[in-house]
Amino acid sequence: MDGRSLSSALVRNLRKDLGLTQRDLARRAGVPQPTISAIESGSREPSLSLLTRITEAAGLALDVRLLPVEAHSALATANTIRERLTGRAGGPLPLSIRQDGALRSVLDLKDALRRSDRGGFQTLVAQPPSLIGDRRWDAIVAAVVEDEAAFRDIAPPRWTSDPRRFTKPFWYLSENSRLHAWERSSAPAAFVRHGVLAAREELESV
């Protein structure tokens, strides 16, 4: 999980849970209001000391723990995609093979989410995944999670609405332009929202 996303969610959630405005929290912590705003928007990653200062000002203690990463979680998937795209997993490979491996990770996430019960689903998507560094892949991970949440008729996790998890212009999953009209017309709503045009049939594991 990237520090900006974690800090953003933590500060925003604790402030809202306590019914504080950004100005209220800033005053308690002795920092400028724009600092709180920048952290919540994800444009600034606070140091551990600043984050501790803010949480303690809200009457809470910051507890830092190391936890195992759940296999096939959104967090683990993003890490695997990054490794496959950069070639750190499996040695130097052609780009097309690295991208196929990354897509396989996306489909594995989709399958894991579909097989999970409600509690398992929440466990797999609770932690915001670190940004991969390619908006297309950050968008498709968010779209998979949002689409499955819609299937279950539950609210998707907040991190899926992070502006950095949308891509423009639209990303067609297939490089074959003859398939683009089909992808555009049959892409699930969550994928279209995130800028990824992929037909539902392309998202089924093989």
Secondary structure, DSSP 8 states (H G I E B T S, - for coil): --HHHHHHHHHHHHHHHTT--HHHHHHHHTS-HHHHHHHHHTS----HHHHHHHHHHTT-----------TTSHHHHHHHHHHHHHT-SSSS--HHHHHHHHHHHHHHHHHHHHHS-HHHHHHHHSS-----S-HHHHHHHHHHHHHHHHHHTS---GGGG-GGG--SS-EES-S-GGGHHHHHHHS-HHHHHHTEE--GGGGS--
